Amino acid sequence: MLGWYHPSDTLQYGTGEGRQPWLGWIAIVEMTLLLPLAAVGAVTLYRRRQRTVLGLLLAQMALAIAMAAIVYGLWRFRSTFDVSVLVLAGVGLATLAERSRLG
């Protein structure tokens, strides 16, 4: 689903669905860069006691992972996962920006 396991196979499936291979590589790189920011965002929400919001975002991610594991892990099942990662990465980026201004 994330494209990390045999990326060439994942890109091959994407071209079968009409995607350009270079776009697939961009998707793999962006997810690799966003996940650490999303982790910072998740820790921030947890520490700020926004656990309901965090729980909803993590549940959405877990459902996407379960769907990919049960059916098959193509990128199209990742759309709900991407929304949560982007929201959490935004929180993480804001947290890092805030710390750099204060520090």
C-alpha positions as CSV (number, residue, x, y, z in Angstrom):
1,M,0.0,0.0,0.0
2,L,2.8,2.4,0.8
3,G,4.9,1.2,-2.1
4,W,8.0,0.3,0.0
5,Y,7.8,-3.5,-0.6
6,H,9.0,-4.2,-4.2
7,P,8.4,-0.6,-5.4
8,S,9.0,-1.7,-9.0
9,D,6.0,-4.1,-8.8
10,T,3.9,-1.4,-7.3
11,L,4.9,1.0,-10.1
12,Q,4.1,-1.7,-12.6
13,Y,0.5,-2.1,-11.2
14,G,0.2,1.7,-11.4
15,T,1.1,1.8,-15.1
16,G,-1.5,-0.8,-15.7
17,E,-4.0,1.7,-14.2
18,G,-2.8,4.5,-16.4
19,R,-0.3,6.2,-14.1
20,Q,3.2,7.4,-15.2
21,P,6.0,5.6,-13.3
22,W,7.6,9.0,-12.3
23,L,4.4,9.9,-10.5
24,G,4.6,6.6,-8.5
25,W,8.2,7.4,-7.4
26,I,7.0,10.9,-6.3
27,A,4.2,9.2,-4.2
28,I,6.7,6.8,-2.6
29,V,9.1,9.7,-1.7
30,E,6.3,12.0,-0.4
31,M,5.0,9.3,1.9
32,T,8.5,8.5,3.2
33,L,8.9,12.2,4.0
34,L,5.5,12.8,5.5
35,L,5.3,9.8,7.9
36,P,8.0,11.2,10.3
37,L,6.1,14.5,10.4
38,A,2.8,12.6,11.0
39,A,4.5,10.9,13.9
40,V,5.4,14.2,15.4
41,G,1.8,15.4,14.9
42,A,0.4,12.3,16.5
43,V,2.7,12.8,19.6
44,T,1.7,16.5,19.7
45,L,-2.0,15.7,19.6
46,Y,-1.5,13.1,22.3
47,R,0.4,15.4,24.6
48,R,-2.2,18.2,24.1
49,R,-4.9,15.8,25.1
50,Q,-6.6,15.8,21.7
51,R,-7.0,12.1,21.9
52,T,-10.4,12.0,20.3
53,V,-9.1,13.7,17.2
54,L,-6.0,11.5,17.2
55,G,-8.2,8.4,17.7
56,L,-10.3,9.2,14.7
57,L,-7.3,9.9,12.5
58,L,-5.6,6.6,13.6
59,A,-8.8,4.7,13.1
60,Q,-9.0,5.9,9.6
61,M,-5.4,4.8,9.0
62,A,-6.1,1.4,10.6
63,L,-9.1,0.8,8.4
64,A,-7.1,1.6,5.2
65,I,-4.3,-0.8,6.3
66,A,-6.9,-3.5,7.1
67,M,-8.5,-3.0,3.7
68,A,-5.2,-3.3,2.0
69,A,-4.3,-6.4,4.0
70,I,-7.6,-8.1,3.4
71,V,-8.1,-7.3,-0.2
72,Y,-4.8,-6.3,-1.9
73,G,-2.6,-3.4,-1.2
74,L,-2.9,-1.1,-4.2
75,W,-2.5,2.6,-3.9
76,R,-6.1,3.4,-4.5
77,F,-7.0,2.0,-1.1
78,R,-4.6,4.5,0.4
79,S,-6.7,7.6,-0.1
80,T,-8.2,7.6,3.4
81,F,-4.7,6.8,4.9
82,D,-3.3,9.8,3.0
83,V,-5.9,12.2,4.5
84,S,-4.9,11.3,8.0
85,V,-1.2,11.4,7.2
86,L,-1.6,14.9,5.7
87,V,-3.5,16.2,8.7
88,L,-1.0,14.7,11.2
89,A,1.9,15.9,9.1
90,G,0.4,19.4,9.2
91,V,0.2,19.3,12.9
92,G,3.8,18.0,13.1
93,L,5.0,20.8,10.8
94,A,3.3,23.4,12.8
95,T,4.7,22.0,16.0
96,L,8.3,22.0,14.6
97,A,7.8,25.6,13.3
98,E,6.6,26.7,16.7
99,R,9.5,25.1,18.5
100,S,12.0,26.7,16.1
101,R,10.5,30.2,16.8
102,L,10.7,29.6,20.5
103,G,14.0,27.9,20.6
